[in-house]
């Protein structure tokens, strides 16, 4: 599964986060910006895509 930057995801702790571009690439992981501006790496399998209709 591929998650691109700008995608909103549901995190394992139940909160939502925004996938952001990272300065370096880690296979199988994405950098997620959470509430309050914190950034954290998550495994792709842990994040669930949130479908939005614009």
C-alpha positions as CSV (number, residue, x, y, z in Angstrom):
1,X,0.0,0.0,0.0
2,X,1.3,3.4,-0.9
3,X,0.4,6.5,1.1
4,X,1.4,9.9,-0.5
5,X,2.1,13.2,1.3
6,X,-1.1,15.2,2.0
7,X,-3.1,12.2,2.9
8,X,-5.1,12.1,6.1
9,X,-4.7,8.9,8.1
10,X,-6.1,7.3,11.2
11,X,-3.3,6.5,13.6
12,X,-3.1,3.4,16.0
13,X,-3.9,5.6,19.0
14,X,-7.2,6.6,17.3
15,X,-6.2,10.1,16.4
16,X,-5.9,11.6,12.9
17,X,-2.7,12.8,11.3
18,X,-1.5,14.3,8.0
19,X,1.2,12.5,6.0
20,X,4.0,15.0,5.2
21,X,7.0,14.8,2.9
22,X,10.2,13.8,4.8
23,X,13.8,14.9,4.2
24,X,14.9,11.3,3.9
25,X,13.2,8.1,2.9
26,X,12.6,5.1,5.2
27,X,11.2,2.0,3.5
28,X,7.8,1.0,4.9
29,X,7.4,4.1,7.0
30,X,5.7,7.5,6.7
31,X,6.2,10.7,8.5
32,X,3.0,12.0,10.1
33,X,2.3,15.4,11.5
34,X,-0.1,15.0,14.5
35,X,-2.0,17.6,16.4
36,X,0.0,20.2,18.3
37,X,2.7,20.1,15.5
38,X,4.4,16.9,16.6
39,X,5.9,14.7,13.9
40,X,6.4,11.0,14.2
41,X,7.3,8.0,12.0
42,X,4.7,5.3,11.7
43,X,4.7,2.0,9.8
44,X,2.5,2.1,6.7
45,X,0.5,-1.0,8.0
46,X,-0.4,0.9,11.2
47,X,-2.0,3.9,9.3
48,X,-5.5,3.6,7.9
49,X,-6.5,5.9,5.0
50,X,-9.4,8.2,5.7
51,X,-11.4,8.7,2.5
52,X,-12.6,12.2,1.9
53,X,-14.9,13.6,-0.8
54,X,-13.9,17.0,-2.0
